[in-house]
Amino acid sequence: MSHDAGLAAWLRLTLIPGLGGESQRKLLAAFGLPEAIFEADPAACRNLIGKRAELLTTAPPTAAIDAALRWADLPDHHILTLADAAYPQALLEIPDPPTVVYARGRLDTLNVPTLGIVGSRNATPMGERTAEHFAQALAGQGWCIASGLALGIDAAAHRGALAAAGMTVAVIGTGIDRLYPARNRELALRIAEEGTLLSEFPLGTPVQAANFPRRNRIIAGLSRGVLVVEAAPESGSLITARLAADQGREVFAIPGSIHSPVARGCHQLIKQGAKLVETAEDILEELAADPRRSTLPEAGNSGAPPLDEGPILTALAHGPLLLDELAQLTGLGADELLTNLLDLELAGHVAPLPGNRYQRLD
């Protein structure tokens, strides 16, 4: 079987709407490779993933598969599967590693010591300078800097790593053929040349709010630690920090003025046990001592109320819903809804669908 045929089977598996990562991993664990999954006895598949096994009989999305294969044939374009040696090995340690990732640029950045740097999109000039300084200092010491290509702190972190002629990975929440936000297009192209753009989403995936928390878990998963520089309470950066803590990574935060809204998220993290840092050396010393130990309490011991799964799963009981419909039915705010949906998705209870919709899986 040709390389393209093998990769086509991986793509087919990941492009089936409604077949989430947990089901994909169960099938792969049982049958080994995607080709074997599609040739397997339907009853055996049903025993593993229930009614979702019927999705395996749908016609392959030939056009999407062919487009992805053509994209992967371009210079410095790569599609990595769980079976590839170049696949980021750190992601294998998280509960829900993506079955495939799309990478543009260097591959050597994906398996080296990495630090995530995240923070507010509405950063202050001082916050951006701080993020850039930390990234430049750490990249100069050989660390790869991972962030999300967003405006503000993320972009500053990438710029700092590039200024040190160091390594940086930009994990994006769209298809890798869509550079978002537009204001960071030139930065993204430079990262594609000198570092790596990375996405788990199929080509053509547009901007969808639900995809960014999933993007954040990849940043956390790649990293031995995550540094938060300016973050408002309930921001996406705090989601990244929580995911990092849940994954056993170290969490760092830079304090700010008690009068600054973008400092409150960092102060919240410090109260919960994140390491207060003032210099890059603080981070280097901590990671050298114990690079995988998390300082934040585990999700079950945080003192926070347990996740209220009831309203979301109840709302989804009769079929898929748009995010706006879910918000109306559950009464949850956008940030809280996305956070709870991510928890439910990671637990295998819901799955995202095209068009900003979600469906219940159990």
N, C-alpha and C positions, 0 to 999 in steps of 0.2 A: 504494500500500500504506500502511496506517495506521501511525502511530507504534507502537501496541501490537503490530501484526503484525510489524514489524521487530524490536522488542525481544523478542517471543516467540521468534523464530528464534534470536536470540543465546542466550536462556535454554535453549532446547531443545538447542543445541550444547553448552552447559556442563553440562547435567544428564544427559548420557549416561554411565552408569556405565562406567568403564574407558577412556574417551576422554580422555586427559590433555592438559595444556596444550600440550605440544609438538606433538601431532597436531592440535589445534585451530588452532595458529598456522600449521602447514604448509598446512592446508586453506584458511585465510583468505588466506594469501599467494598461493595459487594461484587462488582463485575470487573473492576480494574481500569478499563478505558471506555470512553464514550462509544466507540464502535461496538463493543460487547454489550453495552446497555441497550442500544437500538436493535440488537439481534437477540436479546434475552427473552425468555418466556414471559408473556404478559402477567401471568399469575405470580411469578416471582417478584416482578416489579410492584404489583399491587400489595404484596405482603410487606414490602419495604416502605412504600410511600402512599398507600391507599388509593383513593380515587384519582389522585394526581397522576397516577401511572398512565391514565388515558391520554394525557397531554403528549406522551412520547410517540403516539401514533399520528400526530398532526403532521401535515406536509412540511418538509424543511423550508425555512425562509431563504430560498436559493439566492435571491437578489442581495439580501443583507450579507450572506456568507461570502458570496463572490466579491462584494465591495470590500469586505474586511480583508480577504486574501490579497486583493489588489493593493490595498493600503499597506499591508505587511511586506509587500515586495519592494516598496520604496526604500531608498537609503535611510538607515538609522531608524526605521520603523519596525517595531517588534510586537508580537502577540505572544505572551508567556502563559503557559498553563501550569497547573499544579504539578505536573510531571516534569517540568523543565528545570534543569540545574540552575538556570539564570533567574528563576522565579525568586522573589524576595523571601529568603528563608525566615526572616523575623515574622512575616505574616502567617507562617505555619503555626506559630505559637498562640495566635488569637482564636477565639471560638468560631469565627465565621470568615475564614480567609476567602477572598474572591476566587472563583474557579479559573478565571482568566483575567489577565490585566493587559492593557494596551500601553506600550511605552514608546516614547519618541525621544531619541538622543542616546546617551551613554547607558550601558547596562551595568558598568562596574560600580555605579553609585548605589545600586539596589541591595548590595550585600556587604556593606561596610558600616562601622559604628555611626549611628545617626542620632541627631537631636532634633526634635520638633520645636519650632518656634511659632506661636500663634498669638492672635490678639485682635483688638478692635479694628473694624473697617474704618471707623471714624476716629482714628488715632490722633493724638496731639503731635505737633512737630517734635517735641521732646521724646514722645513714645517711639516715633519712627526712628529718630537718631539712636535711641537706646537699643532697639531691635537690630538695627543695622550694625551697631558697634559690637553687640554680643555675637551676632552671626559671623561677622568678619573675624573676630578673635577666635571663635571656636572652629570655623572653617580653616583658619590658619594653622590650627593644631591637628588638622586631619579629619575633623568630624564633618560628616555630610549634614547639611541643614535641610530639613523637610518642612514644608509649609503648604498653604493652600492657594497661592496665587491671587488671593483677594486683595482689594485695596487696603491701604493702611499698613498694619504691622506685618502681614504676610509678605507683601511686596518688598518692604524694607528688609526683611530677613533674607529673601532671595538676593536682593541687591548686595547686601553685606557679604554673603558667601561668594558671589561672583567677584566682588571687589578684592577678595583675598585670593582670587584664582583657585577657589576651592570648589567643593562638590555641593550641589543642591538638587533636590527633587521637589517638583511642584505637583501635588496631588490635586486633580481637578474634579469638579462635580458634574461635568458634562461629558459628552463624547470627546475623544481626544482630538477630533478634527474640528472642534468648535472651541475657540479661544475666548474665555470669559474671565473677567470683564473686558470690554473692548479697550478700556484705557490702559490695560496691562498687556496689550498685544505685543508690543515691541519687547517687553521684558520676557514674555512667554517664548517668543522666537529665539531670544538670546539663551534662555534656559534650554531650549531644544538643541541648541548648538553646543553649549558648554556643560550642561547638566542633563536632567531628565524630566520630561513631562510624563505623568502617570495617571491612568484612569481605569476603573473597572467597568465603566459604562459603555455600551455598544456605540459604534460610530453613529453620529447624527443625533445622539441624545441631547435634547435642548436643556436650557436652564429650568430646573424644577427644584423648589424649595426642599422637597423630601430627600433629594440626593445629597445635600450637603452634610447632614449628620453622618451619612454612610461614608462620605469622603473623609470626614474627621476621624473615623475609626481606623482608616488606612494610615493617616498621618501618625496617629498614636501607635499603631501596630508596627510601623517601620522603625520607630524611635526607641532608644533606650531610656530616654527621658523627654518630657515636654516642658518647655518654658513658656509661661503666659506673660505677655507684656501688654498691659492695659486691656481690661475687659469689663464690660458692664455686666451686672447680675443677669442671669438667665441667657447669656450670650452663647453663640456656637463655640467660642473658645473654651467655655466651661464644660461644654459637652465633651470636647476633645480631652480636657484634663480628666474628667470623670472616666472616660473610656480608657485613658492611659493608666489611671489608677487601677481600674478593674482588670487590666491586662498585666498588672504587675510592674508597670514602668514607674520611674521616678517623676514627680511633679514639682516644678519650680515656679515661683511667682516673684515678680518685682513689685515692691510696694510703691505707693504714690501718695499724693495729697489726700487727706480725708475729705477735702471739698471737691474732689474730682470724680464725676460719675464713672469715668473709665478706669478708675482705680478700685472701685468697690468690688468688682469680681475677683481681682487679685487678692484683696484683703480677705474676702470670703474664703478663698482657697487656703490662705495662710492660716486662718482660724481653724480650718479643717485638717491642717497638718502638712500642707505643702511647704517646701523649703523656701524660706525667704533668701533671695540672692541679691548681691550688690555688684558682683564682678563675675566675669567668665570663669575665673579661677575657682569660685565657689562651686560652680557646676562641675568643672573638671575634677575637683577633689572628691565630690560626692559620687560621681559616676565611676571613678577609679576605685573607690572603696566598695561599692556595691551597685553595679549598673542595672540590676533588675528589681531592686526592692522599691516598692511603692510606699509613700508616706501618707497618702490619703486613705481613710478607712475604706474597706470593701463595701460594695453596694449594700449588702445585707446588714452591715454594722455601722452605717453612717449616722444613725439617729434620725434620718429623714423618714417620713411616713412611707409605707410600702406603695409600690406602683398601683394605681387604681386602674386595673385592666377592664373593669366591668363596662363602663359606658362605650368604649371604643369597640370591644368585641360584640357587645349587644347591638350597636349600630350597624356593624358589618354582617350581622347574622343572616340577613336576607339578600346579600349580594354586594358587589363592589360599589364604592362611593368615592366621589371627589373629595379632596382635602377640605374645600369650602363646605361641602355637605356634612362632613364629619365634624367640623368645627361647630356648625349650627346644631347638630344633634347632640353633641357631647357638652357643649358650652365651654370647651377648653380654648385657651389662647393659642396662637400659632406656635410659639416656642414650646409650650408645654405639650401640645398635641404632637409636634414632630419628635420631641424627646420620647414620649410614651410610645409612639409608633415605632421608633427605632428599637426600643426595648422589646416590644412585641415581635418585631421582625427578627431580632437576634435570637429570641426564644422560640422562633418557628411558628408563631401564631398568626402572623399576617405576612402578606407579600405585596410589594409595589407593582403596579401595572402601568402601561403607557398612559399618558394623558393626565398625570398627577392623581391617579386613583389608587385605592388600596382594596385588597380583598382578604377575607378571613380564610385561614388554612385548616382550621380544626373545628 
